[in-house]
Amino acid sequence: MNITLPHLTPMHLGALHPVEQALTIVLAFGPFAVLGVVIALRRRREAAEDAAEAARVEQTEENGQSGQAQRER
């Protein structure tokens, strides 16, 4: 007994218009592209902050060592 209920049959409206296809692709993959850009920008900014902090620490250490050498003389 093979009974197909009309409300369970998937409805297909045909092929999508090219604009609809583009919109579907943007909606499907756009958030991932935006997330990737945000992650890349954030990592770049954090790397720059880490490099600036390392330079600051290095400069502080150099100033401390030169002051210590002058005191020893």
C-alpha positions in Angstrom: 0.0 0.0 0.0 1.8 3.1 -1.3 0.1 6.3 -0.2 1.8 9.6 -0.7 0.4 12.4 1.3 0.3 15.8 -0.5 1.6 17.8 2.4 4.7 15.6 2.7 5.7 15.9 -0.9 8.5 18.4 -1.3 7.6 21.3 -3.5 10.1 22.4 -6.2 9.6 25.7 -7.9 12.1 25.2 -10.7 15.6 26.5 -11.4 16.7 29.6 -9.6 17.3 32.9 -11.4 21.0 33.9 -11.6 20.4 36.7 -9.1 18.7 34.3 -6.8 21.7 31.9 -7.1 24.1 34.7 -6.3 22.1 35.7 -3.3 21.9 32.1 -2.1 25.7 31.8 -2.4 26.3 35.1 -0.5 23.9 34.1 2.2 25.5 30.6 2.5 29.2 31.6 2.4 29.2 35.3 3.3 29.2 35.0 7.0 32.2 32.6 6.9 34.1 35.0 4.6 33.4 37.9 7.0 34.5 35.8 9.9 37.7 35.0 8.1 38.4 38.6 7.4 37.7 39.6 11.1 40.0 36.8 12.4 42.8 37.9 10.0 42.6 41.5 11.0 42.5 40.7 14.7 45.5 38.4 14.4 47.4 41.1 12.5 46.6 43.7 15.1 47.6 41.4 18.0 50.9 40.5 16.3 51.7 44.2 15.9 50.9 44.8 19.6 53.1 41.9 20.6 56.0 43.2 18.4 55.6 46.7 19.9 55.6 45.3 23.4 58.7 43.1 22.7 60.5 46.2 21.4 59.5 48.2 24.4 60.8 45.4 26.8 64.0 45.2 24.8 64.5 48.9 24.9 63.8 48.9 28.7 66.3 46.1 29.2 69.0 47.9 27.2 68.4 51.1 29.2 68.7 49.2 32.4 71.9 47.4 31.4 73.6 50.7 30.2 72.6 52.4 33.5 74.0 49.4 35.4 77.3 49.5 33.5 77.7 53.2 34.2 77.2 52.6 37.9 79.9 49.9 37.9 82.5 52.4 36.6 
